[in-house]
Amino acid sequence: MKRLTVLAIFFSAFVLAQVNKSNLTGIVRDPSGAIISAAEVRLVNLDTQVARTEVTDSSGIYRFLLVDLGTYRVEVSQKGFKRFVRSGILLNAGETTTADVNLDLGELTEMVTVQGEASVLRTETGALGTTVSQRTIAELPLQGRNPYVFLSLSAGIQYNGDPGALNPWDNSGPSAFSTNGSKANAEFLLDGMPNMKLNLVGYSPSPDAVGEMRVQYSWSFRRFRPR
């Protein structure tokens, strides 16, 4: 079942444009630390098996832009080096993830495999965040079955509306949040499209349709995205 992506941006001075995509970049190096150009980098979605291929540039950098959200495997190959495979790279909405690669000398028929995200960084945007998994969404008590209740799991965000106005058909309740004690303006997106009714959230999806919530912190706003 397709999971929805919901984004609420809390801001005081400006709105940052968002798309329901992610980016992945990195540098490919040899054992001495020298960059490797013209290496083939293949990105595979572990859920759909859809793959994209790029080649490192003269600086050894590869870039995958506007990638669908999900968990991926990166495969890197170049003549004279062992094939490199890393699985379990999670790409979240609105983020640029960095996954550098070090190739070992050897034959392409040999393979080096890395599991998990131990050396994956999210340093391109300067944002920090917290992720609420689908398991947490399913298991935590949820008033009114409205996923926007989980906004309050983010540090600095408080709910100051009517506790009885958090039903799926309510608009004012899910919109009544403050940030660090101050009234917050907000823009809500659903699967990358505006989800607003005047200055209120237009539609609250069922928690069963939400795959993940991610709250990101920046210097001037809070972002909330279940997907």
PEURBEL-V256799 format. One record per residue. N is the residue number from 1. PHI is phi in whole degrees, 0 to 359 (999 if undefined). PSI is psi in whole degrees, -180 to 180 (* if undefined). OMEGA is omega as a letter, one per 40 degrees, with the letter a starting at -180 (999 if undefined). Layout:
n->N phi->PHI psi->PSI omega->OMEGA
n->N phi->PHI psi->PSI omega->OMEGA
This chain:
n->1 phi->999 psi->135 omega->i
n->2 phi->290 psi->132 omega->i
n->3 phi->264 psi->140 omega->a
n->4 phi->281 psi->153 omega->i
n->5 phi->246 psi->121 omega->i
n->6 phi->243 psi->136 omega->a
n->7 phi->230 psi->126 omega->i
n->8 phi->241 psi->123 omega->a
n->9 phi->254 psi->121 omega->i
n->10 phi->259 psi->129 omega->a
n->11 phi->214 psi->159 omega->i
n->12 phi->243 psi->-23 omega->a
n->13 phi->231 psi->-30 omega->a
n->14 phi->203 psi->166 omega->i
n->15 phi->247 psi->132 omega->i
n->16 phi->265 psi->125 omega->a
n->17 phi->295 psi->141 omega->a
n->18 phi->229 psi->151 omega->i
n->19 phi->231 psi->158 omega->a
n->20 phi->274 psi->54 omega->a
n->21 phi->220 psi->174 omega->i
n->22 phi->222 psi->169 omega->i
n->23 phi->230 psi->150 omega->i
n->24 phi->226 psi->134 omega->i
n->25 phi->216 psi->168 omega->i
n->26 phi->176 psi->173 omega->i
n->27 phi->241 psi->136 omega->i
n->28 phi->257 psi->128 omega->a
n->29 phi->230 psi->161 omega->i
n->30 phi->267 psi->179 omega->a
n->31 phi->301 psi->-24 omega->i
n->32 phi->275 psi->-8 omega->a
n->33 phi->96 psi->-3 omega->i
n->34 phi->286 psi->146 omega->a
n->35 phi->287 psi->153 omega->i
n->36 phi->241 psi->115 omega->i
n->37 phi->267 psi->162 omega->i
n->38 phi->62 psi->22 omega->i
n->39 phi->279 psi->142 omega->i
n->40 phi->272 psi->127 omega->a
n->41 phi->240 psi->124 omega->a
n->42 phi->244 psi->130 omega->a
n->43 phi->247 psi->122 omega->a
n->44 phi->239 psi->126 omega->i
n->45 phi->285 psi->122 omega->a
n->46 phi->290 psi->-22 omega->i
n->47 phi->275 psi->-42 omega->a
n->48 phi->256 psi->-15 omega->a
n->49 phi->65 psi->13 omega->i
n->50 phi->288 psi->135 omega->a
n->51 phi->236 psi->149 omega->i
n->52 phi->231 psi->150 omega->a
n->53 phi->232 psi->135 omega->i
n->54 phi->228 psi->168 omega->i
n->55 phi->235 psi->138 omega->i
n->56 phi->294 psi->144 omega->a
n->57 phi->275 psi->-169 omega->a
n->58 phi->294 psi->-15 omega->i
n->59 phi->261 psi->7 omega->a
n->60 phi->77 psi->13 omega->a
n->61 phi->263 psi->137 omega->i
n->62 phi->244 psi->152 omega->a
n->63 phi->218 psi->130 omega->i
n->64 phi->243 psi->114 omega->a
n->65 phi->253 psi->149 omega->i
n->66 phi->53 psi->56 omega->a
n->67 phi->270 psi->141 omega->i
n->68 phi->299 psi->148 omega->a
n->69 phi->291 psi->150 omega->i
n->70 phi->150 psi->-169 omega->i
n->71 phi->253 psi->136 omega->a
n->72 phi->231 psi->164 omega->i
n->73 phi->241 psi->135 omega->i
n->74 phi->251 psi->129 omega->i
n->75 phi->239 psi->128 omega->a
n->76 phi->235 psi->131 omega->i
n->77 phi->221 psi->143 omega->i
n->78 phi->203 psi->140 omega->a
n->79 phi->302 psi->134 omega->a
n->80 phi->93 psi->-1 omega->a
n->81 phi->228 psi->153 omega->i
n->82 phi->292 psi->146 omega->i
n->83 phi->292 psi->135 omega->a
n->84 phi->249 psi->134 omega->i
n->85 phi->226 psi->127 omega->i
n->86 phi->234 psi->127 omega->i
n->87 phi->250 psi->161 omega->i
n->88 phi->85 psi->28 omega->i
n->89 phi->272 psi->114 omega->a
n->90 phi->268 psi->124 omega->i
n->91 phi->251 psi->119 omega->a
n->92 phi->257 psi->161 omega->a
n->93 phi->297 psi->137 omega->i
n->94 phi->74 psi->8 omega->a
n->95 phi->250 psi->154 omega->i
n->96 phi->246 psi->116 omega->a
n->97 phi->260 psi->139 omega->i
n->98 phi->251 psi->125 omega->i
n->99 phi->228 psi->94 omega->i
n->100 phi->283 psi->155 omega->a
n->101 phi->228 psi->134 omega->i
n->102 phi->246 psi->118 omega->a
n->103 phi->269 psi->142 omega->i
n->104 phi->262 psi->146 omega->i
n->105 phi->296 psi->142 omega->i
n->106 phi->158 psi->-164 omega->a
n->107 phi->262 psi->152 omega->i
n->108 phi->297 psi->-22 omega->i
n->109 phi->286 psi->-17 omega->i
n->110 phi->271 psi->154 omega->a
n->111 phi->220 psi->138 omega->i
n->112 phi->250 psi->123 omega->a
n->113 phi->244 psi->133 omega->i
n->114 phi->237 psi->133 omega->i
n->115 phi->254 psi->143 omega->i
n->116 phi->85 psi->-172 omega->a
n->117 phi->245 psi->32 omega->a
n->118 phi->303 psi->-37 omega->a
n->119 phi->247 psi->23 omega->i
n->120 phi->264 psi->128 omega->a
n->121 phi->242 psi->152 omega->i
n->122 phi->238 psi->78 omega->a
n->123 phi->245 psi->0 omega->a
n->124 phi->283 psi->-26 omega->a
n->125 phi->255 psi->-12 omega->a
n->126 phi->72 psi->17 omega->a
n->127 phi->251 psi->145 omega->i
n->128 phi->250 psi->160 omega->a
n->129 phi->198 psi->172 omega->i
n->130 phi->230 psi->140 omega->a
n->131 phi->248 psi->134 omega->i
n->132 phi->251 psi->118 omega->a
n->133 phi->282 psi->165 omega->i
n->134 phi->299 psi->-34 omega->i
n->135 phi->296 psi->-41 omega->i
n->136 phi->296 psi->-43 omega->i
n->137 phi->301 psi->-41 omega->a
n->138 phi->286 psi->-31 omega->a
n->139 phi->262 psi->-26 omega->i
n->140 phi->283 psi->146 omega->i
n->141 phi->302 psi->137 omega->a
n->142 phi->228 psi->106 omega->a
n->143 phi->293 psi->126 omega->i
n->144 phi->70 psi->7 omega->a
n->145 phi->50 psi->43 omega->i
n->146 phi->247 psi->114 omega->a
n->147 phi->296 psi->-19 omega->i
n->148 phi->293 psi->-14 omega->i
n->149 phi->303 psi->-33 omega->a
n->150 phi->288 psi->-3 omega->i
n->151 phi->303 psi->-34 omega->a
n->152 phi->289 psi->-8 omega->i
n->153 phi->286 psi->-13 omega->i
n->154 phi->275 psi->131 omega->i
n->155 phi->301 psi->131 omega->i
n->156 phi->92 psi->-7 omega->i
n->157 phi->252 psi->126 omega->a
n->158 phi->236 psi->143 omega->i
n->159 phi->270 psi->126 omega->a
n->160 phi->234 psi->24 omega->i
n->161 phi->261 psi->-169 omega->a
n->162 phi->283 psi->121 omega->i
n->163 phi->301 psi->-22 omega->i
n->164 phi->272 psi->3 omega->a
n->165 phi->249 psi->39 omega->a
n->166 phi->243 psi->26 omega->i
n->167 phi->284 psi->159 omega->a
n->168 phi->303 psi->-26 omega->a
n->169 phi->269 psi->-3 omega->a
n->170 phi->277 psi->145 omega->i
n->171 phi->252 psi->-39 omega->a
n->172 phi->288 psi->-40 omega->a
n->173 phi->301 psi->-55 omega->a
n->174 phi->296 psi->-12 omega->a
n->175 phi->263 psi->-7 omega->a
n->176 phi->267 psi->77 omega->i
n->177 phi->234 psi->154 omega->i
n->178 phi->235 psi->157 omega->i
n->179 phi->242 psi->122 omega->i
n->180 phi->52 psi->39 omega->i
n->181 phi->85 psi->-5 omega->a
n->182 phi->250 psi->148 omega->i
n->183 phi->298 psi->135 omega->a
n->184 phi->251 psi->137 omega->i
n->185 phi->276 psi->153 omega->a
n->186 phi->213 psi->149 omega->i
n->187 phi->233 psi->129 omega->a
n->188 phi->252 psi->134 omega->i
n->189 phi->238 psi->147 omega->i
n->190 phi->234 psi->116 omega->a
n->191 phi->51 psi->41 omega->i
n->192 phi->83 psi->-3 omega->a
n->193 phi->252 psi->148 omega->i
n->194 phi->304 psi->135 omega->a
n->195 phi->233 psi->60 omega->a
n->196 phi->235 psi->146 omega->i
n->197 phi->235 psi->99 omega->a
n->198 phi->58 psi->-118 omega->a
n->199 phi->256 psi->20 omega->a
n->200 phi->240 psi->160 omega->i
n->201 phi->297 psi->136 omega->a
n->202 phi->276 psi->-36 omega->a
n->203 phi->210 psi->135 omega->i
n->204 phi->253 psi->112 omega->a
n->205 phi->290 psi->158 omega->i
n->206 phi->295 psi->141 omega->i
n->207 phi->299 psi->-23 omega->i
n->208 phi->292 psi->-20 omega->a
n->209 phi->264 psi->0 omega->a
n->210 phi->259 psi->123 omega->a
n->211 phi->274 psi->-32 omega->a
n->212 phi->194 psi->147 omega->i
n->213 phi->248 psi->132 omega->i
n->214 phi->232 psi->125 omega->i
n->215 phi->254 psi->122 omega->i
n->216 phi->249 psi->145 omega->a
n->217 phi->248 psi->132 omega->i
n->218 phi->228 psi->179 omega->a
n->219 phi->290 psi->-16 omega->a
n->220 phi->225 psi->2 omega->a
n->221 phi->202 psi->168 omega->i
n->222 phi->243 psi->141 omega->i
n->223 phi->242 psi->141 omega->i
n->224 phi->230 psi->124 omega->i
n->225 phi->220 psi->106 omega->i
n->226 phi->280 psi->148 omega->i
n->227 phi->221 psi->* omega->999
